Amino acid sequence: MMNFKSQSILEEVRALKEENARAHNFDIALLFKGMKERQEKSDSKVIKLKEEAGATTRQPLNS
């Protein structure tokens, strides 16, 4: 059972997702383009999953 605080967090996340989708005209290609642009501007390290010989390993995207 969800309490009031967790419910309000979920509502906020859903509202942010809706706002982002609306800003990109609900176009998945534009959404991904926007995410990629924000990712490239970010100072955070991006981890990309890479599958090798049936095992999934984590590799830095910019390596």
PDB file of N, CA, C and O in Angstrom:
ATOM      1  N   MET A   1       0.840  -1.185   0.000  1.00  0.00           N
ATOM      2  CA  MET A   1       0.000   0.000   0.000  1.00  0.00           C
ATOM      3  C   MET A   1       0.887   1.250   0.000  1.00  0.00           C
ATOM      4  O   MET A   1       1.855   1.336   0.756  1.00  0.00           O
ATOM      5  N   MET A   2       0.548   2.201  -0.844  1.00  0.00           N
ATOM      6  CA  MET A   2       1.320   3.442  -0.933  1.00  0.00           C
ATOM      7  C   MET A   2       0.835   4.429   0.110  1.00  0.00           C
ATOM      8  O   MET A   2      -0.361   4.550   0.378  1.00  0.00           O
ATOM      9  N   ASN A   3       1.807   5.139   0.695  1.00  0.00           N
ATOM     10  CA  ASN A   3       1.409   6.204   1.598  1.00  0.00           C
ATOM     11  C   ASN A   3       1.313   7.512   0.819  1.00  0.00           C
ATOM     12  O   ASN A   3       1.641   7.563  -0.366  1.00  0.00           O
ATOM     13  N   PHE A   4       0.865   8.557   1.487  1.00  0.00           N
ATOM     14  CA  PHE A   4       0.641   9.839   0.814  1.00  0.00           C
ATOM     15  C   PHE A   4       1.921  10.393   0.199  1.00  0.00           C
ATOM     16  O   PHE A   4       1.898  10.912  -0.917  1.00  0.00           O
ATOM     17  N   LYS A   5       3.041  10.288   0.921  1.00  0.00           N
ATOM     18  CA  LYS A   5       4.305  10.853   0.425  1.00  0.00           C
ATOM     19  C   LYS A   5       4.764  10.147  -0.846  1.00  0.00           C
ATOM     20  O   LYS A   5       5.135  10.814  -1.812  1.00  0.00           O
ATOM     21  N   SER A   6       4.749   8.809  -0.870  1.00  0.00           N
ATOM     22  CA  SER A   6       5.188   8.089  -2.067  1.00  0.00           C
ATOM     23  C   SER A   6       4.228   8.331  -3.223  1.00  0.00           C
ATOM     24  O   SER A   6       4.647   8.374  -4.379  1.00  0.00           O
ATOM     25  N   GLN A   7       2.953   8.489  -2.923  1.00  0.00           N
ATOM     26  CA  GLN A   7       1.976   8.769  -3.970  1.00  0.00           C
ATOM     27  C   GLN A   7       2.244  10.139  -4.586  1.00  0.00           C
ATOM     28  O   GLN A   7       2.150  10.294  -5.803  1.00  0.00           O
ATOM     29  N   SER A   8       2.577  11.140  -3.759  1.00  0.00           N
ATOM     30  CA  SER A   8       2.835  12.476  -4.303  1.00  0.00           C
ATOM     31  C   SER A   8       4.119  12.490  -5.122  1.00  0.00           C
ATOM     32  O   SER A   8       4.206  13.233  -6.099  1.00  0.00           O
ATOM     33  N   ILE A   9       5.113  11.694  -4.756  1.00  0.00           N
ATOM     34  CA  ILE A   9       6.345  11.593  -5.536  1.00  0.00           C
ATOM     35  C   ILE A   9       6.038  10.991  -6.900  1.00  0.00           C
ATOM     36  O   ILE A   9       6.509  11.494  -7.920  1.00  0.00           O
ATOM     37  N   LEU A  10       5.256   9.923  -6.925  1.00  0.00           N
ATOM     38  CA  LEU A  10       4.875   9.303  -8.197  1.00  0.00           C
ATOM     39  C   LEU A  10       4.101  10.276  -9.076  1.00  0.00           C
ATOM     40  O   LEU A  10       4.329  10.342 -10.284  1.00  0.00           O
ATOM     41  N   GLU A  11       3.200  11.020  -8.481  1.00  0.00           N
ATOM     42  CA  GLU A  11       2.436  12.005  -9.245  1.00  0.00           C
ATOM     43  C   GLU A  11       3.358  13.073  -9.827  1.00  0.00           C
ATOM     44  O   GLU A  11       3.162  13.510 -10.961  1.00  0.00           O
ATOM     45  N   GLU A  12       4.362  13.496  -9.058  1.00  0.00           N
ATOM     46  CA  GLU A  12       5.308  14.498  -9.535  1.00  0.00           C
ATOM     47  C   GLU A  12       6.148  13.948 -10.690  1.00  0.00           C
ATOM     48  O   GLU A  12       6.365  14.642 -11.684  1.00  0.00           O
ATOM     49  N   VAL A  13       6.620  12.708 -10.564  1.00  0.00           N
ATOM     50  CA  VAL A  13       7.408  12.081 -11.630  1.00  0.00           C
ATOM     51  C   VAL A  13       6.566  11.951 -12.895  1.00  0.00           C
ATOM     52  O   VAL A  13       7.033  12.259 -13.992  1.00  0.00           O
ATOM     53  N   ARG A  14       5.347  11.504 -12.742  1.00  0.00           N
ATOM     54  CA  ARG A  14       4.458  11.360 -13.909  1.00  0.00           C
ATOM     55  C   ARG A  14       4.186  12.706 -14.563  1.00  0.00           C
ATOM     56  O   ARG A  14       4.133  12.797 -15.789  1.00  0.00           O
ATOM     57  N   ALA A  15       4.013  13.755 -13.761  1.00  0.00           N
ATOM     58  CA  ALA A  15       3.773  15.092 -14.308  1.00  0.00           C
ATOM     59  C   ALA A  15       5.003  15.582 -15.069  1.00  0.00           C
ATOM     60  O   ALA A  15       4.866  16.195 -16.128  1.00  0.00           O
ATOM     61  N   LEU A  16       6.199  15.323 -14.544  1.00  0.00           N
ATOM     62  CA  LEU A  16       7.429  15.724 -15.234  1.00  0.00           C
ATOM     63  C   LEU A  16       7.588  14.968 -16.551  1.00  0.00           C
ATOM     64  O   LEU A  16       7.993  15.549 -17.558  1.00  0.00           O
ATOM     65  N   LYS A  17       7.268  13.663 -16.546  1.00  0.00           N
ATOM     66  CA  LYS A  17       7.338  12.881 -17.777  1.00  0.00           C
ATOM     67  C   LYS A  17       6.352  13.417 -18.809  1.00  0.00           C
ATOM     68  O   LYS A  17       6.683  13.522 -19.990  1.00  0.00           O
ATOM     69  N   GLU A  18       5.156  13.751 -18.373  1.00  0.00           N
ATOM     70  CA  GLU A  18       4.136  14.298 -19.265  1.00  0.00           C
ATOM     71  C   GLU A  18       4.588  15.645 -19.837  1.00  0.00           C
ATOM     72  O   GLU A  18       4.421  15.908 -21.028  1.00  0.00           O
ATOM     73  N   GLU A  19       5.156  16.486 -18.987  1.00  0.00           N
ATOM     74  CA  GLU A  19       5.646  17.796 -19.419  1.00  0.00           C
ATOM     75  C   GLU A  19       6.760  17.645 -20.462  1.00  0.00           C
ATOM     76  O   GLU A  19       6.778  18.361 -21.463  1.00  0.00           O
ATOM     77  N   ASN A  20       7.678  16.719 -20.225  1.00  0.00           N
ATOM     78  CA  ASN A  20       8.777  16.470 -21.162  1.00  0.00           C
ATOM     79  C   ASN A  20       8.239  15.935 -22.491  1.00  0.00           C
ATOM     80  O   ASN A  20       8.676  16.363 -23.559  1.00  0.00           O
ATOM     81  N   ALA A  21       7.309  15.018 -22.423  1.00  0.00           N
ATOM     82  CA  ALA A  21       6.717  14.463 -23.648  1.00  0.00           C
ATOM     83  C   ALA A  21       5.986  15.548 -24.430  1.00  0.00           C
ATOM     84  O   ALA A  21       6.098  15.619 -25.654  1.00  0.00           O
ATOM     85  N   ARG A  22       5.245  16.384 -23.733  1.00  0.00           N
ATOM     86  CA  ARG A  22       4.519  17.464 -24.393  1.00  0.00           C
ATOM     87  C   ARG A  22       5.489  18.445 -25.043  1.00  0.00           C
ATOM     88  O   ARG A  22       5.228  18.936 -26.141  1.00  0.00           O
ATOM     89  N   ALA A  23       6.610  18.738 -24.373  1.00  0.00           N
ATOM     90  CA  ALA A  23       7.614  19.664 -24.910  1.00  0.00           C
ATOM     91  C   ALA A  23       8.225  19.141 -26.204  1.00  0.00           C
ATOM     92  O   ALA A  23       8.727  19.916 -27.018  1.00  0.00           O
ATOM     93  N   HIS A  24       8.180  17.817 -26.392  1.00  0.00           N
ATOM     94  CA  HIS A  24       8.724  17.188 -27.604  1.00  0.00           C
ATOM     95  C   HIS A  24       7.607  16.675 -28.506  1.00  0.00           C
ATOM     96  O   HIS A  24       7.818  15.772 -29.315  1.00  0.00           O
ATOM     97  N   ASN A  25       6.416  17.258 -28.361  1.00  0.00           N
ATOM     98  CA  ASN A  25       5.254  16.902 -29.190  1.00  0.00           C
ATOM     99  C   ASN A  25       4.951  15.403 -29.184  1.00  0.00           C
ATOM    100  O   ASN A  25       4.457  14.865 -30.175  1.00  0.00           O
ATOM    101  N   PHE A  26       5.242  14.738 -28.082  1.00  0.00           N
ATOM    102  CA  PHE A  26       4.981  13.306 -27.916  1.00  0.00           C
ATOM    103  C   PHE A  26       5.659  12.480 -29.015  1.00  0.00           C
ATOM    104  O   PHE A  26       5.188  11.398 -29.367  1.00  0.00           O
ATOM    105  N   ASP A  27       6.762  12.996 -29.549  1.00  0.00           N
ATOM    106  CA  ASP A  27       7.517  12.331 -30.617  1.00  0.00           C
ATOM    107  C   ASP A  27       8.712  11.613 -29.981  1.00  0.00           C
ATOM    108  O   ASP A  27       9.613  12.258 -29.446  1.00  0.00           O
ATOM    109  N   ILE A  28       8.717  10.296 -30.038  1.00  0.00           N
ATOM    110  CA  ILE A  28       9.759   9.515 -29.370  1.00  0.00           C
ATOM    111  C   ILE A  28      11.151   9.845 -29.902  1.00  0.00           C
ATOM    112  O   ILE A  28      12.113   9.859 -29.135  1.00  0.00           O
ATOM    113  N   ALA A  29      11.274  10.111 -31.200  1.00  0.00           N
ATOM    114  CA  ALA A  29      12.578  10.460 -31.771  1.00  0.00           C
ATOM    115  C   ALA A  29      13.079  11.782 -31.192  1.00  0.00           C
ATOM    116  O   ALA A  29      14.263  11.915 -30.882  1.00  0.00           O
ATOM    117  N   LEU A  30      12.186  12.753 -31.046  1.00  0.00           N
ATOM    118  CA  LEU A  30      12.580  14.036 -30.448  1.00  0.00           C
ATOM    119  C   LEU A  30      12.906  13.892 -28.966  1.00  0.00           C
ATOM    120  O   LEU A  30      13.812  14.550 -28.455  1.00  0.00           O
ATOM    121  N   LEU A  31      12.156  13.018 -28.276  1.00  0.00           N
ATOM    122  CA  LEU A  31      12.442  12.760 -26.860  1.00  0.00           C
ATOM    123  C   LEU A  31      13.856  12.205 -26.692  1.00  0.00           C
ATOM    124  O   LEU A  31      14.612  12.675 -25.841  1.00  0.00           O
ATOM    125  N   PHE A  32      14.213  11.207 -27.501  1.00  0.00           N
ATOM    126  CA  PHE A  32      15.547  10.620 -27.410  1.00  0.00           C
ATOM    127  C   PHE A  32      16.634  11.606 -27.818  1.00  0.00           C
ATOM    128  O   PHE A  32      17.716  11.621 -27.232  1.00  0.00           O
ATOM    129  N   LYS A  33      16.344  12.432 -28.825  1.00  0.00           N
ATOM    130  CA  LYS A  33      17.312  13.447 -29.248  1.00  0.00           C
ATOM    131  C   LYS A  33      17.578  14.420 -28.096  1.00  0.00           C
ATOM    132  O   LYS A  33      18.725  14.772 -27.821  1.00  0.00           O
ATOM    133  N   GLY A  34      16.510  14.848 -27.431  1.00  0.00           N
ATOM    134  CA  GLY A  34      16.646  15.744 -26.284  1.00  0.00           C
ATOM    135  C   GLY A  34      17.428  15.111 -25.150  1.00  0.00           C
ATOM    136  O   GLY A  34      18.263  15.763 -24.524  1.00  0.00           O
ATOM    137  N   MET A  35      17.156  13.826 -24.882  1.00  0.00           N
ATOM    138  CA  MET A  35      17.894  13.127 -23.820  1.00  0.00           C
ATOM    139  C   MET A  35      19.374  13.036 -24.162  1.00  0.00           C
ATOM    140  O   MET A  35      20.229  13.240 -23.301  1.00  0.00           O
ATOM    141  N   LYS A  36      19.672  12.732 -25.412  1.00  0.00           N
ATOM    142  CA  LYS A  36      21.060  12.612 -25.837  1.00  0.00           C
ATOM    143  C   LYS A  36      21.786  13.947 -25.712  1.00  0.00           C
ATOM    144  O   LYS A  36      22.939  13.995 -25.283  1.00  0.00           O
ATOM    145  N   GLU A  37      21.106  15.035 -26.090  1.00  0.00           N
ATOM    146  CA  GLU A  37      21.708  16.364 -25.975  1.00  0.00           C
ATOM    147  C   GLU A  37      21.998  16.713 -24.518  1.00  0.00           C
ATOM    148  O   GLU A  37      23.068  17.237 -24.208  1.00  0.00           O
ATOM    149  N   ARG A  38      21.049  16.426 -23.618  1.00  0.00           N
ATOM    150  CA  ARG A  38      21.273  16.686 -22.186  1.00  0.00           C
ATOM    151  C   ARG A  38      22.403  15.816 -21.655  1.00  0.00           C
ATOM    152  O   ARG A  38      23.207  16.265 -20.838  1.00  0.00           O
ATOM    153  N   GLN A  39      22.464  14.581 -22.115  1.00  0.00           N
ATOM    154  CA  GLN A  39      23.503  13.646 -21.690  1.00  0.00           C
ATOM    155  C   GLN A  39      24.879  14.158 -22.098  1.00  0.00           C
ATOM    156  O   GLN A  39      25.824  14.088 -21.312  1.00  0.00           O
ATOM    157  N   GLU A  40      25.001  14.673 -23.321  1.00  0.00           N
ATOM    158  CA  GLU A  40      26.283  15.167 -23.816  1.00  0.00           C
ATOM    159  C   GLU A  40      26.744  16.413 -23.074  1.00  0.00           C
ATOM    160  O   GLU A  40      27.945  16.641 -22.933  1.00  0.00           O
ATOM    161  N   LYS A  41      25.796  17.227 -22.596  1.00  0.00           N
ATOM    162  CA  LYS A  41      26.129  18.444 -21.858  1.00  0.00           C
ATOM    163  C   LYS A  41      26.448  18.158 -20.389  1.00  0.00           C
ATOM    164  O   LYS A  41      27.047  18.988 -19.705  1.00  0.00           O
ATOM    165  N   SER A  42      26.052  17.002 -19.920  1.00  0.00           N
ATOM    166  CA  SER A  42      26.206  16.645 -18.515  1.00  0.00           C
ATOM    167  C   SER A  42      27.655  16.306 -18.176  1.00  0.00           C
ATOM    168  O   SER A  42      28.399  15.788 -19.009  1.00  0.00           O
ATOM    169  N   ASP A  43      28.038  16.608 -16.940  1.00  0.00           N
ATOM    170  CA  ASP A  43      29.361  16.228 -16.449  1.00  0.00           C
ATOM    171  C   ASP A  43      29.366  14.816 -15.876  1.00  0.00           C
ATOM    172  O   ASP A  43      30.418  14.293 -15.511  1.00  0.00           O
ATOM    173  N   SER A  44      28.198  14.207 -15.797  1.00  0.00           N
ATOM    174  CA  SER A  44      28.090  12.860 -15.240  1.00  0.00           C
ATOM    175  C   SER A  44      28.633  11.830 -16.226  1.00  0.00           C
ATOM    176  O   SER A  44      28.517  11.994 -17.441  1.00  0.00           O
ATOM    177  N   LYS A  45      29.225  10.772 -15.689  1.00  0.00           N
ATOM    178  CA  LYS A  45      29.729   9.689 -16.521  1.00  0.00           C
ATOM    179  C   LYS A  45      28.567   8.783 -16.919  1.00  0.00           C
ATOM    180  O   LYS A  45      27.777   8.365 -16.072  1.00  0.00           O
ATOM    181  N   VAL A  46      28.473   8.486 -18.201  1.00  0.00           N
ATOM    182  CA  VAL A  46      27.396   7.652 -18.715  1.00  0.00           C
ATOM    183  C   VAL A  46      27.900   6.227 -18.866  1.00  0.00           C
ATOM    184  O   VAL A  46      28.973   5.991 -19.423  1.00  0.00           O
ATOM    185  N   ILE A  47      27.129   5.295 -18.372  1.00  0.00           N
ATOM    186  CA  ILE A  47      27.476   3.879 -18.457  1.00  0.00           C
ATOM    187  C   ILE A  47      26.608   3.240 -19.530  1.00  0.00           C
ATOM    188  O   ILE A  47      25.388   3.405 -19.531  1.00  0.00           O
ATOM    189  N   LYS A  48      27.231   2.518 -20.431  1.00  0.00           N
ATOM    190  CA  LYS A  48      26.515   1.835 -21.501  1.00  0.00           C
ATOM    191  C   LYS A  48      26.670   0.327 -21.292  1.00  0.00           C
ATOM    192  O   LYS A  48      27.782  -0.166 -21.106  1.00  0.00           O
ATOM    193  N   LEU A  49      25.567  -0.391 -21.324  1.00  0.00           N
ATOM    194  CA  LEU A  49      25.627  -1.841 -21.197  1.00  0.00           C
ATOM    195  C   LEU A  49      26.051  -2.430 -22.532  1.00  0.00           C
ATOM    196  O   LEU A  49      25.537  -2.046 -23.582  1.00  0.00           O
ATOM    197  N   LYS A  50      26.976  -3.350 -22.484  1.00  0.00           N
ATOM    198  CA  LYS A  50      27.485  -3.983 -23.684  1.00  0.00           C
ATOM    199  C   LYS A  50      27.443  -5.495 -23.471  1.00  0.00           C
ATOM    200  O   LYS A  50      27.921  -6.001 -22.456  1.00  0.00           O
ATOM    201  N   GLU A  51      26.879  -6.196 -24.417  1.00  0.00           N
ATOM    202  CA  GLU A  51      26.753  -7.639 -24.287  1.00  0.00           C
ATOM    203  C   GLU A  51      27.887  -8.311 -25.047  1.00  0.00           C
ATOM    204  O   GLU A  51      28.074  -8.077 -26.241  1.00  0.00           O
ATOM    205  N   GLU A  52      28.641  -9.147 -24.342  1.00  0.00           N
ATOM    206  CA  GLU A  52      29.745  -9.891 -24.953  1.00  0.00           C
ATOM    207  C   GLU A  52      29.633 -11.355 -24.559  1.00  0.00           C
ATOM    208  O   GLU A  52      29.576 -11.680 -23.373  1.00  0.00           O
ATOM    209  N   ALA A  53      29.603 -12.214 -25.522  1.00  0.00           N
ATOM    210  CA  ALA A  53      29.576 -13.661 -25.294  1.00  0.00           C
ATOM    211  C   ALA A  53      28.515 -14.058 -24.272  1.00  0.00           C
ATOM    212  O   ALA A  53      28.766 -14.872 -23.383  1.00  0.00           O
ATOM    213  N   GLY A  54      27.342 -13.480 -24.409  1.00  0.00           N
ATOM    214  CA  GLY A  54      26.239 -13.858 -23.532  1.00  0.00           C
ATOM    215  C   GLY A  54      26.243 -13.205 -22.171  1.00  0.00           C
ATOM    216  O   GLY A  54      25.296 -13.395 -21.408  1.00  0.00           O
ATOM    217  N   ALA A  55      27.273 -12.439 -21.833  1.00  0.00           N
ATOM    218  CA  ALA A  55      27.333 -11.778 -20.531  1.00  0.00           C
ATOM    219  C   ALA A  55      27.210 -10.272 -20.734  1.00  0.00           C
ATOM    220  O   ALA A  55      27.758  -9.720 -21.689  1.00  0.00           O
ATOM    221  N   THR A  56      26.501  -9.623 -19.846  1.00  0.00           N
ATOM    222  CA  THR A  56      26.348  -8.177 -19.924  1.00  0.00           C
ATOM    223  C   THR A  56      27.378  -7.532 -19.012  1.00  0.00           C
ATOM    224  O   THR A  56      27.464  -7.855 -17.827  1.00  0.00           O
ATOM    225  N   THR A  57      28.160  -6.614 -19.575  1.00  0.00           N
ATOM    226  CA  THR A  57      29.156  -5.877 -18.799  1.00  0.00           C
ATOM    227  C   THR A  57      28.880  -4.396 -18.937  1.00  0.00           C
ATOM    228  O   THR A  57      28.275  -3.957 -19.915  1.00  0.00           O
ATOM    229  N   ARG A  58      29.318  -3.636 -17.971  1.00  0.00           N
ATOM    230  CA  ARG A  58      29.126  -2.189 -18.024  1.00  0.00           C
ATOM    231  C   ARG A  58      30.394  -1.535 -18.534  1.00  0.00           C
ATOM    232  O   ARG A  58      31.482  -1.755 -18.001  1.00  0.00           O
ATOM    233  N   GLN A  59      30.242  -0.726 -19.576  1.00  0.00           N
ATOM    234  CA  GLN A  59      31.363  -0.025 -20.182  1.00  0.00           C
ATOM    235  C   GLN A  59      31.043   1.468 -20.212  1.00  0.00           C
ATOM    236  O   GLN A  59      29.921   1.846 -20.549  1.00  0.00           O
ATOM    237  N   PRO A  60      32.010   2.326 -19.864  1.00  0.00           N
ATOM    238  CA  PRO A  60      31.763   3.767 -20.007  1.00  0.00           C
ATOM    239  C   PRO A  60      31.505   4.095 -21.477  1.00  0.00           C
ATOM    240  O   PRO A  60      32.167   3.563 -22.368  1.00  0.00           O
ATOM    241  N   LEU A  61      30.536   4.974 -21.718  1.00  0.00           N
ATOM    242  CA  LEU A  61      30.158   5.325 -23.069  1.00  0.00           C
ATOM    243  C   LEU A  61      31.287   6.053 -23.806  1.00  0.00           C
ATOM    244  O   LEU A  61      31.476   5.845 -25.004  1.00  0.00           O
ATOM    245  N   ASN A  62      32.026   6.892 -23.107  1.00  0.00           N
ATOM    246  CA  ASN A  62      33.058   7.713 -23.730  1.00  0.00           C
ATOM    247  C   ASN A  62      34.446   7.102 -23.588  1.00  0.00           C
ATOM    248  O   ASN A  62      35.412   7.824 -23.341  1.00  0.00           O
ATOM    249  N   SER A  63      34.560   5.790 -23.739  1.00  0.00           N
ATOM    250  CA  SER A  63      35.889   5.179 -23.593  1.00  0.00           C
ATOM    251  C   SER A  63      36.434   4.731 -24.924  1.00  0.00           C
ATOM    252  O   SER A  63      37.540   4.196 -24.989  1.00  0.00           O
TER     253      SER A  63
END
